Amino acid sequence: MQTNYPGFLKNFYSKFPEWKDLTYKGIKDLWDKELFGTANFYSKNIRQYSWQASEVIINDENMQQKWAKEHNYKIRINEISLLRRLPESIKNLLGLRGWMKQILLAQIRVYRPDVIYMHDLSVLNTDDLKVIKKQVKLVAGQIACPLPLDRKPLYEYDLIVSSFPHYVIMFKDWGINSEYLKWCIEADIPKIVGPRKRTFGAVFIGGLIPAHGQGNRVLEKLVSKVKVDIWGYGENTLPPLSPIRKNFHGQAWGKEMYEIFAAAKIVVNRHINVAGNVANNMRMFEATGMGAMLITDDKPNMKEFFDVGREAITYKNAEELVEKIGYYLTHDREREVIAIKGQRKTLTRHTYKQRMKDLDLILRKYL
């Protein structure tokens, strides 16, 4: 069960105005091809381990309404338009997502799954989870972001998976079953996107909201010294005079993001504040998988993923980041060798096929 960023959904439906004439499956097929976030990568790859699985995008009003209509389930969305811009977590607290939960519960009754796997732990409250637990064998969740404002529902999950080792420890201390699962890339994406001429020097794509405040400060120092092309969301939360705005190009979701990485020589990465001293995010594998050289903030566990210096580069502060980007943009052969080795490591060791094998073992353990 996924929620998608409102920015992506707005872009998606603007790109495909024919969605109104499509079935639920027709819209879902278009969505699959956009390669956004985890897309259909979980279901596609875990099926190799004898599971039947499908993603449901529970906050996609258009797709979910199509499903409800096709299953003769009448639901009225009574949401004041001015409130649609609020974050999902705030909408949940204000009780504005009733339609979303009603359709989700109807889907559970129709599909009768053994496992519900939630990618957004802020959607369901304690009562919702108690109802769902009566209908399925295992309610699992996954999180690698700030904790929900209301933490009580976390205790209702049978299992919480995270790419944050410190979250796994924390959940276990709270008496919640928890397991570690690393991020990765879908191995087919480089072939789907195809080769690109590397016309960009250094690029950054990601969130610019306050939850990335530490990383934003590094970016601001970086772009004041080196040209970096930037895409992302949350630019409206930046200070008016933030230097990040100088080379900001708007949002880039899914396939477009991968196309930019395929055309970049260097991808700059940094982790969200709550990651602490842990390297874990998807961007490391999305960048290297597309053949760009990754330069990311230095974390002690980077060696768990890459041979630092040979397959990826790290930086300890903004000054070192500026220096290394300048160096590798003028030393093409060294950069290209690192990028090739990084891509090889990612596409052989860090793919959804491998991660879903790990998840298969985890889920069977708790079932």
C-alpha positions as CSV (number, residue, x, y, z in Angstrom):
1,M,0.0,0.0,0.0
2,Q,1.6,3.2,-1.2
3,T,1.0,6.9,-1.1
4,N,2.5,9.0,-3.9
5,Y,3.7,12.6,-3.6
6,P,1.0,15.1,-4.7
7,G,3.4,16.7,-7.0
8,F,4.0,13.5,-8.9
9,L,0.2,12.7,-9.1
10,K,-0.5,16.2,-10.5
11,N,2.3,15.8,-13.1
12,F,1.1,12.3,-13.9
13,Y,-2.5,13.2,-14.7
14,S,-1.4,16.3,-16.6
15,K,0.8,14.1,-18.7
16,F,-2.0,11.6,-19.4
17,P,-5.3,13.5,-19.8
18,E,-6.8,10.3,-21.4
19,W,-6.9,8.7,-17.9
20,K,-10.6,9.7,-17.7
21,D,-11.5,7.2,-20.4
22,L,-9.3,4.4,-18.9
23,T,-10.2,1.6,-16.5
24,Y,-8.5,1.2,-13.1
25,K,-6.1,-1.3,-14.7
26,G,-5.4,1.0,-17.6
27,I,-4.4,3.9,-15.3
28,K,-2.3,1.5,-13.2
29,D,-0.5,0.2,-16.3
30,L,0.4,3.8,-17.2
31,W,1.5,4.4,-13.6
32,D,3.8,1.4,-13.6
33,K,5.7,2.7,-16.7
34,E,6.4,6.0,-14.9
35,L,8.9,4.3,-12.6
36,F,8.1,6.6,-9.7
37,G,9.5,5.7,-6.3
38,T,9.2,2.0,-5.7
39,A,6.6,1.8,-8.6
40,N,5.6,-1.9,-9.1
41,F,9.1,-3.1,-8.2
42,Y,8.1,-4.9,-5.0
43,S,5.2,-6.9,-6.5
44,K,7.1,-7.6,-9.8
45,N,10.1,-9.1,-8.0
46,I,8.5,-10.8,-5.0
47,R,6.4,-12.8,-7.4
48,Q,9.6,-14.7,-8.2
49,Y,9.4,-16.2,-4.8
50,S,5.9,-17.7,-5.1
51,W,3.9,-14.6,-3.9
52,Q,0.9,-13.0,-5.5
53,A,1.2,-9.3,-5.1
54,S,0.0,-5.9,-6.3
55,E,0.5,-2.3,-5.4
56,V,-2.4,-0.1,-4.3
57,I,-1.8,3.7,-4.4
58,I,-4.2,4.6,-1.6
59,N,-4.0,8.4,-1.9
60,D,-4.5,8.5,-5.7
61,E,-8.0,9.8,-5.8
62,N,-8.6,9.3,-9.5
63,M,-7.3,5.7,-9.6
64,Q,-9.0,4.7,-6.4
65,Q,-12.3,6.2,-7.5
66,K,-12.1,4.1,-10.7
67,W,-11.7,1.0,-8.6
68,A,-14.6,1.9,-6.4
69,K,-16.9,2.5,-9.4
70,E,-15.9,-0.7,-11.1
71,H,-16.7,-2.7,-8.0
72,N,-20.0,-0.9,-7.4
73,Y,-18.7,0.8,-4.3
74,K,-20.1,4.3,-3.9
75,I,-18.0,6.8,-2.1
76,R,-18.2,10.6,-2.0
77,I,-15.1,12.5,-1.5
78,N,-16.0,15.5,0.7
79,E,-12.8,17.4,0.9
80,I,-12.6,21.2,0.8
81,S,-10.4,22.2,-2.1
82,L,-8.4,24.7,-0.1
83,L,-7.3,21.8,2.2
84,R,-6.0,19.6,-0.5
85,R,-2.6,21.2,-0.3
86,L,-2.1,20.1,3.3
87,P,0.4,17.3,4.1
88,E,-1.1,13.9,4.3
89,S,-0.2,13.6,8.0
90,I,-2.1,16.8,8.8
91,K,-5.1,15.6,6.7
92,N,-5.1,12.4,8.6
93,L,-5.1,14.2,12.0
94,L,-8.0,16.4,10.8
95,G,-10.0,13.4,9.7
96,L,-10.0,14.4,6.0
97,R,-9.0,11.1,4.5
98,G,-12.1,9.0,5.2
99,W,-12.7,8.2,1.6
100,M,-9.2,6.8,1.3
101,K,-9.6,4.5,4.2
102,Q,-13.0,3.3,3.1
103,I,-11.8,2.3,-0.4
104,L,-8.7,0.6,1.1
105,L,-10.9,-1.4,3.5
106,A,-13.1,-2.4,0.6
107,Q,-10.1,-3.5,-1.4
108,I,-9.0,-5.7,1.5
109,R,-12.4,-7.3,1.6
110,V,-12.3,-8.0,-2.1
111,Y,-8.7,-9.2,-2.5
112,R,-8.4,-10.9,0.9
113,P,-4.6,-10.7,1.2
114,D,-2.6,-12.6,3.7
115,V,-0.2,-9.6,4.1
116,I,-0.7,-5.9,4.1
117,Y,2.5,-4.0,3.5
118,M,2.2,-0.3,4.2
119,H,4.8,2.2,2.8
120,D,3.3,5.1,4.6
121,L,2.8,4.7,8.4
122,S,1.0,8.0,8.9
123,V,-2.2,7.0,7.0
124,L,-3.9,4.5,9.3
125,N,-4.8,5.1,12.9
126,T,-5.0,2.6,15.8
127,D,-8.7,1.7,15.1
128,D,-8.1,1.3,11.4
129,L,-5.3,-1.2,12.0
130,K,-7.3,-3.2,14.5
131,V,-10.0,-3.6,11.9
132,I,-7.5,-4.7,9.3
133,K,-5.8,-7.1,11.6
134,K,-9.0,-9.1,11.9
135,Q,-9.0,-9.7,8.1
136,V,-5.3,-10.4,7.3
137,K,-2.6,-12.6,8.8
138,L,0.2,-10.0,8.9
139,V,0.2,-6.2,8.9
140,A,3.6,-4.9,8.1
141,G,4.9,-1.4,7.5
142,Q,8.1,0.2,6.2
143,I,9.6,3.5,7.1
144,A,12.8,5.5,6.6
145,C,11.6,9.0,7.2
146,P,10.5,11.1,10.2
147,L,8.1,9.2,12.5
148,P,4.4,10.0,12.2
149,L,3.0,12.7,14.5
150,D,0.9,10.1,16.1
151,R,3.1,7.1,17.2
152,K,0.4,5.0,18.9
153,P,-0.5,3.2,15.7
154,L,3.0,1.9,15.3
155,Y,2.4,-0.6,18.1
156,E,-0.4,-2.2,16.1
157,Y,1.9,-3.3,13.3
158,D,3.0,-7.0,13.5
159,L,6.3,-6.0,11.8
160,I,8.0,-2.7,10.8
161,V,10.8,-2.9,8.2
162,S,13.4,-0.1,7.9
163,S,16.6,0.8,6.0
164,F,17.6,2.7,9.2
165,P,19.5,0.3,11.5
166,H,18.9,2.7,14.4
167,Y,15.1,2.6,13.7
168,V,15.2,-1.2,13.9
169,I,16.9,-1.0,17.2
170,M,14.5,1.6,18.5
171,F,11.4,-0.3,17.4
172,K,12.7,-3.5,19.1
173,D,13.3,-1.5,22.2
174,W,9.7,-0.4,22.0
175,G,8.6,-4.0,21.8
176,I,7.7,-3.9,18.1
177,N,9.0,-6.6,15.7
178,S,11.4,-4.9,13.3
179,E,13.8,-6.0,10.5
180,Y,16.5,-4.3,8.4
181,L,16.1,-4.0,4.6
182,K,18.4,-2.1,2.4
183,W,17.4,0.1,-0.6
184,C,18.2,-0.7,-4.2
185,I,17.2,-0.1,-7.8
186,E,15.1,-2.0,-10.4
187,A,17.7,-3.7,-12.6
188,D,15.7,-3.1,-15.9
189,I,15.6,0.7,-15.6
190,P,18.9,1.4,-17.4
191,K,17.7,-0.6,-20.4
192,I,14.2,1.1,-20.3
193,V,15.7,4.6,-20.2
194,G,18.5,3.8,-22.6
195,P,21.9,5.5,-23.1
196,R,22.2,9.3,-22.9
197,K,24.9,11.7,-23.7
198,R,26.3,13.1,-20.4
199,T,25.4,16.7,-21.0
200,F,25.1,17.6,-17.3
201,G,28.1,18.1,-15.0
202,A,26.9,17.7,-11.4
203,V,23.2,17.3,-10.6
204,F,21.0,17.0,-7.6
205,I,17.4,15.7,-7.4
206,G,15.6,15.5,-4.1
207,G,13.6,17.0,-1.4
208,L,14.3,20.6,-0.2
209,I,11.9,20.6,2.7
210,P,13.0,21.4,6.3
211,A,13.4,17.7,7.0
212,H,16.5,18.0,4.7
213,G,17.7,21.2,6.5
214,Q,21.2,19.9,7.1
215,G,21.7,18.8,3.5
216,N,20.2,22.0,2.2
217,R,22.8,24.0,4.0
218,V,25.5,21.9,2.3
219,L,23.8,22.4,-1.1
220,E,23.7,26.2,-0.6
221,K,27.4,26.3,0.1
222,L,28.1,24.0,-2.9
223,V,26.1,25.9,-5.5
224,S,27.7,29.2,-4.4
225,K,31.0,27.7,-5.7
226,V,30.1,25.2,-8.4
227,K,27.4,25.0,-11.0
228,V,25.0,22.2,-9.9
229,D,21.7,21.6,-11.8
230,I,18.9,21.0,-9.3
231,W,15.5,19.5,-9.4
232,G,13.2,18.6,-6.5
233,Y,10.2,19.5,-4.4
234,G,9.7,21.8,-1.5
235,E,11.6,24.8,-3.0
236,N,8.8,27.0,-1.6
237,T,10.1,26.3,1.9
238,L,13.6,27.7,1.0
239,P,14.6,31.2,2.1
240,P,13.9,33.7,-0.7
241,L,17.6,34.4,-1.3
242,S,18.7,30.8,-1.1
243,P,21.4,30.2,-3.8
244,I,19.7,26.8,-4.5
245,R,17.1,28.7,-6.5
246,K,19.7,29.9,-9.0
247,N,19.9,26.6,-10.9
248,F,16.6,25.1,-9.8
249,H,14.7,23.5,-12.8
250,G,11.5,22.3,-11.1
251,Q,10.3,18.8,-10.3
252,A,11.6,15.6,-11.9
253,W,9.7,12.4,-11.0
254,G,10.2,8.8,-11.9
255,K,11.4,8.2,-15.5
256,E,12.4,11.8,-16.0
257,M,14.6,11.6,-12.9
258,Y,16.4,8.5,-14.3
259,E,16.9,10.2,-17.7
260,I,18.6,13.1,-15.9
261,F,20.9,10.7,-14.0
262,A,21.7,9.0,-17.3
263,A,22.8,12.3,-18.7
264,A,24.8,13.4,-15.7
265,K,28.5,13.0,-15.0
266,I,28.1,13.3,-11.2
267,V,25.1,12.9,-8.9
268,V,25.3,14.7,-5.6
269,N,23.5,12.9,-2.7
270,R,22.9,13.7,0.9
271,H,20.7,12.0,3.5
272,I,17.6,13.2,5.4
273,N,18.3,14.6,8.9
274,V,16.8,11.6,10.7
275,A,19.2,9.2,8.9
276,G,21.7,10.3,11.5
277,N,25.1,8.7,10.8
278,V,23.7,6.1,8.4
279,A,23.9,5.8,4.6
280,N,20.8,4.2,3.3
281,N,18.8,6.1,0.7
282,M,17.5,5.1,-2.7
283,R,19.3,7.9,-4.5
284,M,22.7,6.1,-4.0
285,F,21.5,3.2,-6.1
286,E,19.4,5.2,-8.6
287,A,22.5,7.3,-9.4
288,T,25.0,4.6,-9.7
289,G,22.6,2.3,-11.5
290,M,22.2,4.9,-14.2
291,G,26.0,5.1,-14.6
292,A,26.7,8.5,-13.0
293,M,29.5,8.9,-10.5
294,L,27.9,9.1,-7.0
295,I,29.3,11.6,-4.5
296,T,27.5,11.3,-1.2
297,D,27.9,12.3,2.5
298,D,30.4,10.2,4.3
299,K,28.8,7.6,6.7
300,P,30.5,4.8,8.5
301,N,28.4,2.1,6.9
302,M,29.1,3.2,3.3
303,K,31.4,0.2,3.0
304,E,28.3,-2.0,3.3
305,F,27.3,-0.8,-0.2
306,F,30.3,0.4,-2.1
307,D,34.1,0.3,-2.1
308,V,34.6,4.0,-1.3
309,G,37.1,5.7,-3.6
310,R,36.7,3.0,-6.3
311,E,32.9,2.7,-6.8
312,A,31.6,5.9,-5.1
313,I,33.0,9.0,-3.6
314,T,32.2,10.6,-0.2
315,Y,32.5,14.0,1.3
316,K,32.7,15.1,5.0
317,N,31.7,18.8,4.5
318,A,30.7,21.4,1.9
319,E,34.3,22.4,1.3
320,E,35.4,18.9,0.5
321,L,32.3,18.4,-1.7
322,V,33.2,21.5,-3.7
323,E,36.8,20.4,-4.1
324,K,36.0,16.8,-5.2
325,I,33.3,17.9,-7.7
326,G,35.8,20.3,-9.2
327,Y,38.4,17.5,-9.4
328,Y,36.3,14.8,-10.9
329,L,34.7,17.1,-13.5
330,T,38.2,17.8,-14.8
331,H,39.5,14.2,-14.6
332,D,37.2,12.4,-16.9
333,R,38.9,9.1,-17.0
334,E,39.1,8.7,-13.2
335,R,35.4,9.7,-12.9
336,E,34.3,7.4,-15.6
337,V,36.1,4.4,-14.1
338,I,34.5,5.0,-10.7
339,A,31.1,5.4,-12.4
340,I,31.4,2.1,-14.3
341,K,32.5,0.2,-11.2
342,G,29.7,1.8,-9.2
343,Q,27.1,0.8,-11.7
344,R,28.5,-2.7,-11.9
345,K,28.2,-3.1,-8.1
346,T,24.7,-1.7,-8.0
347,L,23.3,-3.9,-10.8
348,T,24.9,-7.0,-9.4
349,R,24.4,-6.5,-5.7
350,H,21.7,-3.9,-5.0
351,T,18.6,-4.8,-7.0
352,Y,14.9,-5.4,-6.2
353,K,15.3,-9.0,-7.2
354,Q,17.8,-9.5,-4.4
355,R,16.0,-7.3,-1.8
356,M,12.7,-9.1,-2.4
357,K,14.5,-12.4,-1.7
358,D,15.4,-10.9,1.7
359,L,11.8,-9.6,2.2
360,D,10.4,-13.0,1.3
361,L,12.4,-14.6,4.1
362,I,11.4,-11.8,6.5
363,L,7.7,-12.1,5.8
364,R,7.7,-15.9,6.0
365,K,9.4,-15.6,9.3
366,Y,6.6,-13.6,10.8
367,L,3.8,-15.4,9.1
